[in-house]
Amino acid sequence: MKNRLLVMNGHRIIQHEQGTQWHNDKVEKSGTLKPGIYNIYLATQADKAKSYDGVILHADKSSVFQQVGKSYVKHERADFDKVPEIGSNINIRYEQERAIASMSAVKQGRRLTQ
């Protein structure tokens, strides 16, 4: 089943595709997520030998979805002791088959000078 996340007007809408129509499953406050359409059905399974840095988009009964760059990664929910907060920028790495989530380092961007 294809699932996607739609963020607009301050809400997160979880949708699934049935035939050629998208149907709403759940509507919640968006928090800090940026508006957009996130096709989380395109997520690839996390490689436990790598570390992933990005925003947590969604968590369901079995998976945690993270945006890494322009792609999506799916982590098994059972690998976490505590599921990261949705909208948080997290670094996820694996140690002994367990997911370790830590706050991501703030990336410095360009600034205006006076």
C-alpha positions as CSV (number, residue, x, y, z in Angstrom):
1,M,0.0,0.0,0.0
2,K,1.3,3.5,-0.9
3,N,1.4,6.0,1.9
4,R,2.3,9.7,1.8
5,L,2.6,12.6,4.2
6,L,1.0,15.9,3.2
7,V,2.0,18.9,5.3
8,M,0.0,22.1,4.8
9,N,-1.9,24.8,6.7
10,G,-0.3,23.7,10.0
11,H,-1.4,20.1,9.7
12,R,0.2,16.7,8.9
13,I,-2.1,14.5,6.8
14,I,-1.3,10.8,6.5
15,Q,-2.8,9.4,3.3
16,H,-3.0,6.0,1.5
17,E,-3.7,5.3,-2.2
18,Q,-6.8,3.3,-3.1
19,G,-7.1,2.8,-6.8
20,T,-6.2,6.2,-8.2
21,Q,-7.5,8.2,-5.2
22,W,-5.7,9.3,-2.1
23,H,-7.7,8.9,1.1
24,N,-6.9,10.5,4.5
25,D,-6.0,8.2,7.4
26,K,-5.0,10.7,10.1
27,V,-4.8,14.5,10.6
28,E,-2.6,16.0,13.2
29,K,-0.8,19.3,13.9
30,S,2.4,19.6,11.8
31,G,4.7,21.0,14.5
32,T,8.0,22.0,13.0
33,L,7.7,20.1,9.7
34,K,8.0,22.1,6.5
35,P,5.0,22.2,4.2
36,G,5.2,19.8,1.3
37,I,4.3,16.4,-0.1
38,Y,6.5,13.6,1.3
39,N,6.1,10.3,-0.7
40,I,7.2,8.0,2.2
41,Y,6.3,4.9,0.1
42,L,9.6,5.6,-1.7
43,A,11.6,5.1,1.5
44,T,14.5,2.6,1.4
45,Q,15.3,0.3,4.3
46,A,18.0,1.6,6.6
47,D,21.4,0.0,6.3
48,K,22.6,-0.7,9.8
49,A,26.2,-0.1,8.8
50,K,25.5,3.6,8.0
51,S,24.5,6.6,10.0
52,Y,21.6,8.9,8.8
53,D,21.2,12.6,9.5
54,G,17.8,14.2,8.8
55,V,14.3,15.1,9.9
56,I,11.9,12.6,11.4
57,L,8.7,12.8,9.2
58,H,6.4,10.0,10.5
59,A,6.3,7.0,12.8
60,D,3.7,4.2,12.5
61,K,3.3,0.9,14.3
62,S,6.2,-0.8,12.5
63,S,8.5,2.0,11.1
64,V,10.0,5.4,11.6
65,F,10.5,7.5,8.4
66,Q,13.3,10.0,8.1
67,Q,14.1,12.4,5.3
68,V,17.8,12.3,4.5
69,G,18.6,14.9,1.9
70,K,16.0,14.5,-0.8
71,S,15.4,10.8,-0.2
72,Y,13.6,8.9,2.6
73,V,14.8,6.1,4.9
74,K,12.7,3.7,6.8
75,H,13.9,2.5,10.2
76,E,12.3,-0.4,12.1
77,R,10.4,1.0,15.1
78,A,11.4,-2.0,17.3
79,D,15.1,-1.0,16.9
80,F,14.5,2.2,19.0
81,D,14.3,2.3,22.8
82,K,12.4,5.6,22.4
83,V,11.0,6.8,19.1
84,P,12.4,10.3,18.1
85,E,10.0,13.2,18.1
86,I,8.4,14.0,14.7
87,G,9.9,17.1,13.2
88,S,13.2,16.8,15.0
89,N,16.5,16.9,13.2
90,I,18.2,13.6,14.3
91,N,21.3,11.6,13.6
92,I,20.5,7.8,13.7
93,R,23.3,5.2,13.9
94,Y,23.2,1.6,14.8
95,E,25.2,-0.1,17.6
96,Q,24.7,-3.9,18.2
97,E,21.5,-3.9,16.0
98,R,20.0,-1.1,18.1
99,A,19.2,2.4,16.8
100,I,20.8,5.2,18.6
101,A,19.2,8.6,18.0
102,S,21.0,11.9,18.9
103,M,20.4,15.5,18.1
104,S,22.0,16.4,14.8
105,A,24.7,19.1,14.7
106,V,23.4,22.4,13.6
107,K,24.7,23.1,10.1
108,Q,26.0,26.6,9.5
109,G,24.7,28.4,6.5
110,R,25.4,31.7,4.8
111,R,24.8,34.8,6.9
112,L,24.3,38.4,6.1
113,T,27.2,40.7,7.2
114,Q,26.8,44.2,8.3
